[in-house]
Amino acid sequence: MDASPTAPESALRAAHEEFVASPGTPRAVRRLVADSWRRCTACGVRPDGSRLPPMRRTSEELAAYRRTHPLAAVLPLFRELLGAGAADDGHVFAVGDTDGTLLWVEGDTAAVGRAERMHFAAGAVWSEAVAGTNAPGLVLELGQPVQIVTGEHYSSAVHGWSCAAAPVRDPGTGRMLGVVDLSGGGTIATPPALAAVRGAALAAEAELARALAAPAALLGPDGRVVRAKGASRGRGDQAVRLTALGRDSALLDCDGRVHRLSPRHSEIVVALVIEGRGLTGDRLAVDLSERELCSSTMRAELTRLRAVLGPALLGSRPYALLREVRADYADVAALLAEGRVGEALARYTGPLLPRSEAPVVVEQRQALEQQLRGAVLGSGDVRLLRRWVNTVWGAEDAPAWQTLARGLPGGSPQRAAAAARARGLDTATALLPQVTRRAAVLQRSHS
């Protein structure tokens, strides 16, 4: 893929103006730039620079996040390799995470000030879906080193800048840990600038590999240093609790801190728990909607979720929960598998995310409800049947009322009431198509 720019600046700006006026297939730009512009248009990024990238973290949150990020260990190396000549060349170097959040932006004082005015600063999000075409964002999109110059940026606010960036990967797993970037003027629009960030990324990976090989510490799947073998388990190693039955907004209890998730974030977490081994963005989009979801929109949603949960819990590429999660619906399924129907019913506080239409949630919800209902009806236990029909989800279950009636003593008022309820539900079900047809006829007669 063409990673080096070739078109003159005037031609790039003219191509940008033409594309903004009439989106289609841009002329005079590289294919990776044209593809990026089209994605930006589809995701609603503004090309006129009127909406700057948001600052997603407060200074306190950012400081805590940076202390635990795996690339903090190689920041001194980046300063040595990329920051030493910043004052002479008037550039800045930046280090970002896999969601596009800039963690460090350092360099020439004047250049840092200009960068801050367009929100190219620590804590800002520069993913493609948020900031438009830029080198760090495209690295996250393509997984390879990229150079973007002046008018190739989708946002006109960045047309005075050029940037070169490269991915940094965990040497143990190959998982992307983040991105390193050089941004500035004409000196960054050259092959040596791209070579410099490539070299810095490779040097950082070599440093991480040495840390990985050291006996005193190990790197976890997210690149973070974890305890050595045989070390005692602390509170951070305890399972995370997910409560999603009977709720549209799931609760995630992590080390005593309870997160109330939005409905969409609830669906994402449930999908990740079900899959277990991690999901690509494309697969996650399929699990969450029967309609096609914009991949950049999906990444933006995961960026927001990571801001809530933190990188120690939510990993990326593939997206995965990095600690053991105990889910209430999984507990119910496990009890049913052991034949402990009464305990399973007691733990079942309602359908899984009842209003969710995400395919992966609907499938899990229906499977669990069918298993539980079948176990309750199959048990013939009057006590369990009573509990089932006295719930919102079992109140109109005619076969359950019939089974309850058969289990009650003959001639008892309770048996007669249960049988009457079953007959009433059967009658209502039989009449429903007629009522529906009659309503349709009346509607047509009044239209």
Disulfide bonds with the S-S distance in Angstrom:
none
